[in-house]
């Protein structure tokens, strides 16, 4: 945007309503579920998107399922997951894999190996799972499953949206990492990687978004955050951080790590970034 303008910031700070938190620490999540192979930890719930940490024990698998009109992505934090997506050769996703399941593509996930798998999963808010006729649907409150046929068929995703991205392999191969992983009209997930930098003063507020929350998965290293209403803090690999809509926020690579990568996720690309005038 050229020139100054008036941005309609909320008069009161948008509250964090459970399960939303400014900072979910992976270490705390693992401690809360210690000894359990199968569990779900809700992390993000807003009017646009929702995200969970999902642990699936050895040999565990989902049903064959799909979403009607929205994609689902997940990032593998630990373990190994055999991924079967309609129209794609099956593959095994391990730590650092980012996986994209487009709408109306039947998929199934299965933990392989002797250890549970742990994934960070992001979906469209409130989108119910659908199932091929051979499966028995898992009940959803407020929904009744009925037999149907539909059109159009599987969503033809953009060529620029890969089915998966092996982050750790690309790092090991020395390939340049940055830019979008997936993008559509109401979902974006990017990779932002760079060296550590000095912590800016609190007077550098960053920016805010008018009507959308933004959250981040920490892929590697440490990220420093200053979010309106909270003191500066640092997030480690596997942590999840959320800036509620309308709150000033700033994300910088921590000086305590030589290089760091964050995965920002929001529902409106390109989302307007509102900064203070210089």
Secondary structure, DSSP 8 states (H G I E B T S, - for coil): --S-------SS-----TT--SEE-HHHHHHHTTT-SSEEEEEEE-SSEEEEEEEE-TT-B--SBEESS--EEEEEEESEEEEEETTS--EEE-TTEEEEE-TT--EEEEEESSS-EEEEEEEETT--EE--TTS-----TT--------SS-S----TTS-SEEEHHHHHHTT----EEEEEETTEEEEEEEEE------TT---EE-SS--EEEEEEESEEEEEETTS--EEEETT-EEEE-TT--EEEEE-TTSSEEEEEEEESSSS---EE---
